Amino acid sequence: MPKLPVLVTRGIILFPQSSQPIEVGRERSIKAIEEAIATYDAKIIVVSQTNSQQDNPTLAEIYMVGTIASITVNDRAKDGSFKITATGETRVKIKQFDESDQLLLADYEPIKTITTGKVEIKAKVDLIMTSFEEFARKSVDPNAKPGKKGAFATVSDPEAFVDQLSSAMPLSTPKKQQLLEEAELLKRLDILLKEAKNEAKDQRSDREASRINSDIDKKVTDSLNKQQREYYLRERLRAIKEELGEINSKDSDVDNLRKRVNANPYPEHIKKRLLEEITRYESTPPVSQEANIIKTYVD
């Protein structure tokens, strides 16, 4: 049975047909990189630990499905740590770990993708493209322009498309691991379709919440503007009357009536009606019969 060094990551799930930058700093991981370069033609198994918070996971805390990757070293620091790029090639099932002298190796067997139901596979790929077009298109061709589908319009390799989309989508580590472990391409597509629908639903919810907040803000602003306008006009009227020497007892009555209404805990509909009547009273001639009737009603 074939054997390769193992690079255990903190939650990074590497898919075939995708590349991932990885910083390598733990002693066991550094030795795996060195061994892969020296002995295994820069090939390694990339697999995630189940709990990203563990500094030294036990073998039982490592997933048993990973990806064979070809690694390129981008940089090596003085402390021995690496910055690498891992390019996924093949899903593998780890059959047995072999740990010695802080180097982790594993026996493995490739996982063959089951691609039965080619017509249904194509239909579901098309459905994903329709449901999640912008995100899916950019995951395949990041430089594609809006409105230009490019390679996205003709997916010649559905398996590669699904792996690339699985890598690009902002999914949890357990969900990505589920996609990596699933052998049937149709089931991978079903998982992605469900996630695409959830994403679309979240986007609709966000838009609806934004619309409601916008409506509330507009109503509040309109109400404040109306109150400010009325206050401004009343103050302008008072200033004009002062200039003309026309301030009289009626103006004092209006001020007192408004203060009384606003100071008392009347129900809103009553308070609104009283303020409307006071405004009518303010606009009527002081000696008119209508002014006396309104004054009496408000009192």
Salt bridges, closest charged atoms under 4 A:
GLU34 OE2 - ARG76 NH2 2.59
ASP55 OD1 - ARG10 NH2 2.77
GLU89 OE2 - LYS43 NZ 2.66
ASP98 OD2 - LYS3 NZ 3.85
GLU99 OE2 - ARG28 NH1 2.99
ASP101 OD1 - LYS31 NZ 3.78
ASP107 OD1 - LYS3 NZ 2.85
GLU109 OE2 - LYS95 NZ 3.83
GLU120 OE2 - LYS124 NZ 3.34
ASP126 OD2 - LYS122 NZ 3.06
GLU133 OE2 - LYS149 NZ 3.97
GLU134 OE2 - ARG137 NH2 2.49
GLU159 OE2 - ARG188 NH1 3.99
ASP163 OD1 - ARG91 NH2 2.79
GLU184 OE2 - LYS187 NZ 3.63
ASP190 OD1 - LYS124 NZ 2.48
GLU195 OE2 - LYS175 NZ 3.86
GLU208 OE2 - ARG211 NH2 2.70
ASP215 OD2 - ARG211 NH1 2.77
ASP222 OD2 - LYS218 NZ 3.02
ASP251 OD1 - LYS241 NZ 3.09
ASP255 OD2 - ARG238 NH2 2.11
GLU277 OE2 - ARG273 NE 3.28
GLU277 OE1 - ARG280 NH1 2.85
GLU282 OE1 - ARG258 NH2 3.00
GLU290 OE2 - ARG280 NH2 2.72
ASP299 OD1 - ARG260 NH1 3.32
ASP299 OD2 - LYS295 NZ 2.75
